Amino acid sequence: MATTATSTSKSKYWLYFLISFVVFMLMLIFMNQWFWVAMPFMLTYLVLALGYM
């Protein structure tokens, strides 16, 4: 039971990371002076998906 919950939450974090990465890249391409706004979300979800936090 605990393994399923951990797997589900990690997959959710990976999905959030990929969405925030796409937003980050789009902001880097089209609004490069504001790309840093998306960076904390991308890095936070990466750390959560990798299980370091």
N, C-alpha and C positions, 0 to 999 in steps of 0.2 A: 504494500500500500504506500509506504513512504517513498519507494523508488519511483512509482508512477507520478506522484505529486512533484518530486524533484525534476523528473524528466519533462513534465508538462510546464513547469515554471521556467526551466532553462530554455525550452523551445519558444516560450513566449518572449523571453529576453532576447533570444537570437532574432526573432521576428522584429522586435522593437529596434534592435541594433541595425538590422538591414534597412528598415524604414528611415531611421535617423541618418544612416549613411547616405541613402539616396538624397534625402533633403540636404545634407551637408554638401554633397557633390553638386547638386543643382545650385545651391547658394554660392559655392565656390566658382561656378561657371558664370552665373548671371548676376550675382550681387556679391562680388568678391570682397568688398569692404565689410560685409556683414556675415561672412562664413563662420566666424568664431562663435556666433550665437548658437549654432547647432552643435558645436563641438562638445560641450559638456554632456549633452544627452547621449551622443554617440559613444563617447568614452565610458560613461557610467553604465550603459547597457552592455557594452563589451565586457567590462569587468564583472558584471553580474552574470552574464552568460558563461563566462569562463569559470565562474565559481570562486573568485578570489575575494568576494565581499559578502 
